[in-house]
Amino acid sequence: MANYPLPKFHFQVDWGGSSVSFTEVSGLDVETEVIEYRDGAMRDHTKQKIPGLQKYGNITLKRGVFPADNEFFAWWNTVALNTVERRDVTISLLNEEHEPVMVWKVRNAWPAKVAGTDLKADGNEIAIETLELAHEGLTVENG
């Protein structure tokens, strides 16, 4: 049996027990900030580099617009000054048997931005809406 890299087109997103279909997920990245330090007694004439805080980018989810499907906006409407409904989100890359082979677990996510579709009278595309999630942590499980 040949060993091939995983294709990226078969995935699912679960937020708070509800599985939602999306056409695109991006922003699954984490960065460790670098702290530079040097004291006057160091023999080297360079700075020490120390790992600092982790920084997470926002996750962008895109999907087609369906009539009477307001789950996107219902979650968005929980955002108010200093309060929001936070949810854990699980994004799974699936194999041919629809089993997760790689899982991204997002902690305390909340909708930071919602964008409706653009409208174009002479277009021939699907209406796509976008949800951008801010979050407080991302872990990856590669099975």
ABEGO torsion letter per residue (X at the ends): XBBBBBBAABBBBBBGGBBBBBABBBGBBBBBBBBBBBBAABABABBBBBBBBBBBBBBBBBBBBBBGBAAAAAAAAABBBGBBBBBBBBBBBBBAAGBBABBBBBBGBBBABBBBBBBBAABABBBBBBBBBBBAEBBBBBX
